[in-house]
């Protein structure tokens, strides 16, 4: 697919309409609607990266990232949920074979949620681990079938360390019935992502519930499982910024035309408004194109060997940071021209702005993009 194609081009008009028609209801409910979840399951979007042998779509990273951008442009909460949950389902490539086969026995029903924070502890036992912890921001928690979380490994109350003296960290998979969901997601936007907290207390788990996310620990042959996690996360999250910003720009374009007519702007005033819109859109599109071109080039370089050079990966990070910074500047520049409708919580443009403002606080991009 051409990297400069419009973000919504991977979805049908019917799909976009179905997602957006439910957006108000899902925000009010604080989670995706039954109709939205059915759309996801019917299209297998939670399994973007899962191999076909396990019932997934087996998409490459460039293919999936473009689709995630399209979904985020349709609706921020919807796209974000698909992105984070399909990213968690990507962990299929790192699970032990017996655990993987158990979890993905019915792939269409599987949705992993979780947290990357290291806020749990796993005490070694004779049969595995005894785990306690509390984790925040588990996107899609109401409809998750499993949860993943990072823990520090302990033995007899003492942290286990590696040869360099670093505390040993492992990720763990929990069944839904093993966790307690704490409904405390209360941000101004991304409400339908239902990114609640969860906890476990003195939970015994078998040793095969532990896994590690690294190109060195991948257990499946598809190249996507060998692409480093940090750049994987940066690309998929940046794609959501891109989709939401594209949606915001489209709404601004329609709104500005309406305001110019209704408010009786002078020719000079109208030119100033549209010059601002055009300048912002041009800069954003340039960084968007650069992001996808960089991703395509880097992905192609390491595809055959399933290895990527650090300098190429750094170029991905830089392109993601540039896109996110430009997206922030674009939204912040255009918002003051939108009028009172933009601060009406029931309006579409306000929801998109609130979704963007909430997403923009993701820890991957809160400092590096200053």
C-alpha positions in Angstrom: 0.0 0.0 0.0 1.2 3.5 -0.8 2.4 5.2 2.4 0.7 8.5 1.6 -2.7 7.0 1.2 -5.4 8.6 3.3 -5.7 6.9 6.8 -9.3 5.7 6.3 -8.6 4.0 3.0 -8.2 0.6 4.6 -11.7 0.6 6.0 -15.0 0.6 4.1 -17.4 3.5 4.5 -19.8 1.1 6.2 -17.2 0.2 8.8 -16.3 3.8 9.5 -19.9 4.7 9.9 -20.5 1.7 12.2 -17.6 2.7 14.4 -18.5 6.4 14.6 -22.2 5.8 15.0 -21.4 3.9 18.2 -18.7 6.3 19.5 -21.1 8.5 21.6 -22.7 5.4 23.2 -19.4 3.7 23.9 -18.0 6.9 25.5 -21.1 7.2 27.6 -20.9 3.5 28.6 -17.2 3.8 29.3 -16.4 0.8 27.1 -16.8 -0.4 23.6 -20.3 -1.3 22.6 -21.5 -4.8 21.8 -21.8 -3.8 18.1 -18.2 -2.4 18.1 -16.8 -5.6 19.7 -18.7 -7.7 17.1 -17.1 -5.7 14.3 -13.7 -6.3 15.9 -14.3 -10.0 16.3 -15.8 -10.5 12.9 -12.7 -8.9 11.3 -10.3 -10.6 13.7 -8.7 -7.3 14.5 -7.4 -8.3 18.0 -5.3 -10.9 16.2 -3.5 -8.7 13.7 -0.1 -10.3 14.5 -1.2 -13.8 15.5 -0.1 -16.4 13.0 -2.6 -17.9 10.6 -1.8 -21.3 12.2 -3.3 -20.0 15.4 -6.3 -18.4 13.7 -4.8 -14.9 13.3 -4.3 -12.5 10.4 -0.5 -12.8 10.5 0.0 -9.2 9.3 3.4 -7.6 8.9 4.2 -4.6 11.1 3.7 -2.1 8.2 0.3 -3.6 7.3 -1.0 -3.6 10.8 0.3 -0.1 11.7 -1.6 1.3 8.7 -4.8 -0.4 9.7 -4.4 0.8 13.3 -4.1 4.4 11.9 -7.3 3.9 9.9 -9.1 2.6 13.0 -7.9 5.5 15.1 -9.1 8.0 12.5 -12.5 6.4 12.6 -12.6 6.8 16.4 -9.8 7.3 19.0 -11.0 4.9 21.7 -11.9 2.2 19.2 -8.5 2.4 17.4 -6.6 2.6 20.7 -8.3 -0.5 22.1 -7.6 -2.5 19.0 -4.0 -1.3 19.0 -3.3 -2.1 22.6 -5.1 -5.4 22.7 -3.7 -6.6 19.4 -0.3 -5.6 20.7 -0.9 -7.8 23.8 -2.1 -10.6 21.6 1.3 -10.2 19.8 2.7 -11.9 23.0 1.6 -15.2 21.4 5.0 -15.2 19.8 6.7 -15.4 23.2 4.6 -17.9 25.1 5.5 -21.5 25.7 4.0 -23.8 23.1 1.7 -25.5 25.6 0.4 -22.2 27.1 0.1 -20.6 23.6 -2.0 -23.5 22.4 -4.2 -23.4 25.5 -4.8 -19.6 25.3 -5.4 -19.4 21.5 -7.6 -22.5 21.3 -10.5 -20.2 20.2 -8.6 -17.2 18.8 -11.6 -15.2 17.8 -12.6 -14.9 21.4 -9.1 -14.1 22.8 -8.3 -10.6 24.0 -5.3 -9.9 26.1 -5.1 -6.7 28.2 -2.4 -5.6 30.7 0.3 -3.2 31.8 4.0 -2.7 31.1 4.6 -1.3 34.5 6.8 -3.3 36.8 4.6 -3.1 39.9 4.2 -6.7 40.9 6.4 -9.2 42.6 6.7 -13.0 41.9 8.1 -15.2 44.6 9.7 -18.4 43.5 8.0 -21.6 44.7 8.6 -25.2 44.2 5.9 -25.3 41.5 6.2 -21.9 39.9 5.5 -18.5 41.4 3.3 -16.8 44.0 2.3 -13.4 42.6 1.0 -10.2 44.1 0.7 -6.8 42.5 -1.3 -3.8 41.3 -1.2 -2.5 37.7 -2.8 0.5 36.1 -4.1 1.3 32.6 -5.2 -2.0 31.3 -6.9 -1.1 28.0 -9.9 -3.1 27.2 -10.2 -4.7 30.6 -14.0 -5.3 30.6 -13.8 -7.6 27.6 -10.3 -9.1 28.2 -10.0 -12.9 28.5 -6.5 -12.7 29.9 -4.2 -10.1 31.5 -0.4 -9.7 31.3 1.8 -8.0 33.8 5.5 -7.4 34.7 6.9 -8.6 38.0 10.2 -8.5 39.9 11.3 -12.0 40.8 12.0 -12.8 44.4 13.3 -15.8 46.3 12.8 -16.0 50.1 11.9 -12.3 50.1 15.1 -11.3 48.3 15.2 -9.9 44.7 16.8 -12.3 42.2 19.5 -10.6 40.2 21.4 -11.4 37.0 25.1 -11.6 36.5 25.3 -7.8 36.2 23.4 -7.3 39.5 20.1 -6.2 37.8 16.8 -7.3 39.3 15.3 -10.1 37.2 12.0 -9.1 35.6 9.5 -11.4 33.9 6.1 -11.0 32.3 3.2 -13.2 33.4 -0.1 -14.3 31.9 -3.2 -14.4 34.2 -6.7 -15.7 33.4 -9.5 -13.2 33.7 -11.0 -14.9 36.7 -7.7 -14.7 38.6 -7.5 -10.9 38.6 -9.5 -8.2 40.3 -10.5 -5.3 38.0 -10.6 -1.9 39.7 -12.8 0.5 37.8 -10.9 3.7 38.2 -10.3 4.9 34.6 -11.6 8.5 34.8 -9.7 10.6 32.2 -11.3 13.3 30.1 -10.9 11.3 26.9 -10.4 7.8 25.6 -13.2 6.8 27.9 -14.3 3.8 25.9 -10.9 2.2 26.2 -11.9 1.3 29.7 -8.2 1.3 30.8 -8.9 0.3 34.3 -6.5 -1.1 36.9 -6.2 -4.7 38.1 -4.6 -6.6 40.8 -3.7 -10.1 42.1 -2.9 -11.2 45.6 -0.9 -14.3 46.5 -1.8 -15.9 43.2 -0.1 -19.2 42.6 0.9 -19.7 38.9 2.8 -22.4 37.1 6.3 -21.7 35.8 5.1 -21.7 32.2 3.0 -18.6 32.8 6.2 -16.5 32.8 7.6 -15.2 29.5 10.1 -12.7 28.2 9.7 -10.2 25.3 12.8 -10.1 23.3 14.0 -11.1 19.8 16.2 -13.6 21.6 13.1 -15.2 23.3 10.7 -15.4 20.3 9.2 -18.8 19.8 7.5 -18.4 16.5 9.2 -17.8 13.1 7.3 -14.7 11.8 9.6 -11.7 11.5 7.2 -9.4 13.5 8.2 -11.3 16.7 11.8 -10.4 16.2 11.3 -6.7 15.8 12.3 -5.0 19.1 9.4 -4.2 21.4 10.2 -0.5 22.0 10.0 0.4 18.3 7.0 -1.9 17.9 5.2 0.1 20.6 6.4 3.5 19.3 5.1 2.8 15.8 1.7 1.4 16.8 1.1 4.2 19.3 2.3 6.9 16.8 -0.1 5.5 14.2 -2.9 6.3 16.6 -1.7 9.8 17.1 -1.7 10.1 13.3 -5.2 8.7 12.9 -6.7 10.9 15.6 -5.0 14.0 14.3 -6.2 13.3 10.7 -9.7 13.1 12.0 -9.3 16.4 13.9 -8.0 18.1 10.8 -11.0 16.9 8.7 -13.4 18.2 11.3 -11.5 21.5 11.5 -11.8 21.9 7.7 -15.5 21.5 7.7 -16.0 23.6 10.8 -13.8 26.5 9.5 -15.8 26.7 6.3 -19.0 26.9 8.3 -17.7 29.5 10.7 -16.4 31.7 7.9 -19.8 31.7 6.3 -21.8 32.2 9.5 -19.5 34.7 11.2 -19.1 36.9 8.1 -15.3 36.9 8.2 -13.5 39.4 6.0 -11.5 38.0 3.1 -8.3 38.7 5.0 -9.6 37.0 8.2 -10.8 33.9 6.2 -7.4 33.7 4.4 -5.6 33.8 7.8 -7.8 30.9 9.1 -7.3 28.7 6.1 -3.6 29.6 5.8 -3.2 28.3 9.4 -5.1 25.2 8.6 -3.2 24.6 5.3 0.2 25.2 6.9 -0.5 22.9 9.8 -1.9 20.1 7.6 1.1 20.3 5.2 3.6 19.9 8.1 1.6 17.1 9.6 1.3 15.2 6.3 5.0 15.6 5.7 5.9 14.0 9.0 3.3 11.3 8.6 4.7 10.3 5.2 8.2 10.3 6.7 7.1 8.0 9.4 5.6 5.4 7.1 8.5 5.7 4.6 11.0 5.2 7.4 9.0 2.2 8.8 8.8 0.6 5.4 12.5 1.0 4.7 13.7 -0.2 8.1 11.3 -3.2 8.0 12.5 -4.2 4.6 16.2 -4.1 5.6 15.8 -6.6 8.4 13.0 -8.8 7.0 15.1 -11.6 5.6 17.5 -11.9 8.5 15.0 -10.9 11.2 17.6 -8.6 12.6 17.6 -4.8 12.6 20.5 -2.5 13.1 20.5 -0.1 16.0 20.9 3.0 13.8 17.9 2.0 11.7 15.8 1.4 14.8 16.9 4.8 16.1 15.6 6.4 12.8 12.2 4.8 13.6 12.2 6.3 17.1 13.1 9.7 15.7 10.4 9.6 13.0 7.8 8.6 15.6 8.8 11.4 18.0 8.7 13.9 15.2 5.2 12.8 14.1 3.9 12.9 17.7 5.4 16.4 18.3 3.9 17.7 15.0 0.6 16.1 15.8 0.5 17.9 19.2 1.5 21.2 17.5 -1.2 20.8 14.9 -4.0 20.1 17.3 -2.9 22.9 19.7 -2.6 25.4 16.8 -6.0 24.7 15.3 -8.1 24.2 18.4 -8.4 27.9 19.4 -10.0 28.6 16.0 -12.8 26.1 16.4 -15.2 28.1 18.5 -17.6 27.2 21.3 -18.6 23.9 19.7 -15.1 22.6 20.3 -15.7 22.8 24.1 -19.1 21.3 24.0 -18.6 17.8 25.5 -21.4 16.4 23.3 -19.7 17.4 20.0 -17.6 15.1 17.8 -14.7 17.5 17.6 -14.6 17.9 21.4 -14.5 14.1 21.8 -11.7 13.8 19.2 -9.8 16.6 21.0 -10.3 15.0 24.4 -9.2 11.6 23.0 -6.0 13.2 21.6 -5.3 15.1 24.7 -5.5 11.9 26.8 -3.5 9.8 24.4 -0.8 12.5 24.2 0.1 11.7 27.8 1.3 8.2 27.0 4.6 7.6 28.8 6.4 6.8 25.5 6.1 10.3 24.3 5.7 12.6 27.3 9.3 13.7 27.6 11.1 12.8 24.4 9.0 15.0 22.2 9.5 18.3 24.0 
